[in-house]
Amino acid sequence: MQTYNAPLRDMRFVLNELLDVGELATLPGYEDATPDVIDAMIEEGAKLCENTLLPLNRPADEEGCHYENGVVRTPAGYKEAYRTFVDAGWTGVTMSPDYGGKGLPQTISMVFDEMVCSTNLAFGVYPLLSNGAASVIELHAAETLKQAYLPRLGDGTWSGTMCLTEPHCGTDLGLIRTKAVPKGDDRYAISGTKIFISAGEHDLTENIVHLVLAKLPDAPAGVRGISLFLVPKRRLKEDGTPGPANGVSCG
């Protein structure tokens, strides 16, 4: 039987004695990140990891995901665990409050991520990829895309990925063949094949936001010619809710 007791004493020592985490609350935007708040969060995070994620680790690993007709279904218990994860507020921890996030420092997220990866790394990949996608969108996307996608990534309703690897070149990104043809109105027709996309297809969320590396028709050779495109699994309707399926398939 697997056991895990979060090393809270060691974590508190590092946070308080080595990093002096209390100083974070003196920084603009982090006023709520007081030592008491941080301590309460990591303690609750430890309970979630020990009581929800750890018991799921081995049986889910033995069962694996199921692929059928282009749909990937996660192991038994994943949906319930993901809902518990979301309801506990562990999505959008570092995202700006302007888009529905909690605006807390990365320090808190890193401590929690260590516990998640220690108890159930396979499960942890899903929110990890979503956090990465949300960070890229928040830093680099147009405001219209931020408003449309970040709130749902932040509350866990949608999830995200990063689509890099291709069959013919692995992760030698300078050789990717995926193309992006301009269609006007800041839209592009993306064509190509990606492989090994973690969390690229699953049944945990109602939409998956893919960030896809591709090249424009006039792009220079090598990595300098790479651009990044937001490709949702399902296109959005006028009211911002998921609509018809996009041209994204898993095979």
N, C-alpha and C positions, 0 to 999 in steps of 0.2 A: 504493500500500500504506500502510495506516495505521500510524503509529508512536506510541509513548508511552513515555516514560521518567519514572517517578514522581519528582517534585522532592524527593527525600529530604533533600538538603542544606538546602533552604529550610525544609522541614518541621521538621527537627531544630533549625534556628536559631530558628524561632518557638517551638517547644516548650521548648527548653532555655534560650535566651537572653532571650526576651521573656516567656514564661509561667512560667518556672522550674518546669517540670512535675514536678521531683523533690519539690516540696512536697506533691504529692498523696499520696505514700506516708505522710505524717505524719497524714493525716486518718483518722478511724475508719472501718473497712470497706475502705479502699483501701491497706492495708499492702503488698499484692502489686504495686501499680502503681509499681514502681521504674523509674528511667530505663532500666536495662538491659532490663527486661521490655517497656517501651513501645517502645524502639528495635527490639527483636527482632520485635515484633508488626507494626510498620509496615513493616519490611523484608520480612517474609514476605507481608504484605498486598500490597505492591507487586509481588512475583513472581506472585501469583495474578491480579492485575489485568492485568499485562503479558502473561502467558503463557496465561491461560485466557479472560478476559473480552474483552480487546481483539480477538483473532482472530475471535471470534464476533460482534462488533458489526455489521459490514457485511453478511455473508451472512444473518444472522438478520433484519436490518432489511429486506433485499430480499425475503426469503421471507415474513416476517410470521407471525402466528398463523393457525390454521385453525379455523373454526367448522363443526360438523356435528351436527345433532340435539341441540342443547343442550349440546354439549361443546366446549370450546376446547382445542386442542392447540398447544403452544408450538413455536417453530421447531426445526429439527434442531440438536442440540448443547446445548439448554437444560437438558435433564434431567441430562446428564453434568456440565455446568458447575455446576448447582445442587448436585449431590452432592459435587463437589469443594469448593464453597463451604462446605457443611455440615461435611464431614469436616475441613476446615481450622480449624473452630471459630469461624467468623465469625457465628454466630447466637447470640442471648442474651448478647452481650458485656456489656451494661450491666444485664441482669436480675439480681435478687437471687439469691444462692446458695441461699436458702431454697426457691427453685422451680427449681433446676437451672441458673441462670445463672452467669456468671463474676464478676459484681459489680464490673466495672471502670468507671472514670469515663467520662463522655460524651466527654471530650477525645479518647480513643483512637478511639472510634467515629466521631467527626467527621472525623478525619484519614483513616481508611480509607474512609469514605463519599465523600470528595472524589475518591479514586483510583477508586472504583467508578463514580461518575458521570462521570468523565473518560474512562473506557474503554468503558463499556457502560451507559448510563443506563437503557435499556429493561429490561435484566436487573435492574439495581439496584432497580427499583421493587418487585419481589417481596419481597426481604428488608426493604426500607424500610417497606413497609406492615405487614409482620409485626411489626417492632420497634415501630411506632406502636401497633398493636392491643395488643401485650403490655404496653406502658407504661401504657395506659389501664386495662387489666384489673388490673395490679399496684397501681395507685393507687386505683382506685375500686370494684372488684368485690367481691362477697362472698367469704369465704375458701373456700367450697366451689367456686366457679368458678375461683378462683386455682389451687387444687390440681388441678382437673380439666384446665385448659387451658394454664397457663403452662409446665409442663415440656415439653410437646410443641411449643409455639411456640418455646421456648428452644432446643430441640435441632434445630429445622428440620423435624421430622416433619410438622407442620402449619404452615399459613401464615395470615395475617390480612389483613383489609381494613377500610376505613371507608366506610360506605354513606350518603352525604349527598344527592347531587344527584337531583332528580326532573324528569321531562319537562316539566311545565307551569310550573316556576318556577326552573329552573336551580339556582343556589346561594343563592337568596333563601330561607334555611331557615325563616324565619317562616311561609312559605306551604306547607310540606310537608303532604301528605295521608296519608302512611303511618300506619296506625292500629295500636295495640297494645291488645288487649282482654284484661283479666285472666281467667285460667282457674283460678286458685287454685294453691296450693303454689308461689308465686313463679314461675309460668309465664304466658306471654302468647301470644295468637294474633296474629301480625303479618301485615298485609295491605297491599300497596302495590307501587309500581314505582319502581325506582331506575335511573339511567343513568350512563354514564361512570365505572363503578366499576373503578378500576385494580386489576388482579390479582383481579378478582371471580370469574373462572372460569379454571381452567388444569389442567394435568396434572402439576405438579411435586410436589405433596404429596397425602397420602391424605385430608386434610380441610382445609377452609377455614373460618376463624372470622370471620364477618362481624359487625362492630359497626354496628348499624342505628339511625339516628335515626328516631324515630316519636313519635306523640302518643297519650296515653291519652284515653278517651272524655270525661273531664271536664277536660281540659287547657285552660288559658287560651290565648287567641290569641297569635300571635307567637312569638318565640324562647323566651319564658319557659315555654311549654308543651311544649318538646321534652324527650324522655327518650332514653336510649341502651340498646339491648338487644343481648345476645349471641345471635347466630343462627348455629349451625354448619351447614355444608353437609350434614353427616351427623350425626345424633343419636348420643349416646354410649350404649353398652350398660352394664350394671351394672359390668363390669370396667374401664370407662373407655376402651375401644377404640371406634373408629367403627362404628356400626351402620347401620340403615336410613337412606335418604336423607331429609332434611328437606324441607319444602315450599318449597325454593329452586330457582328455575329461571333459566336464562340464555337469552334469546331475541332 
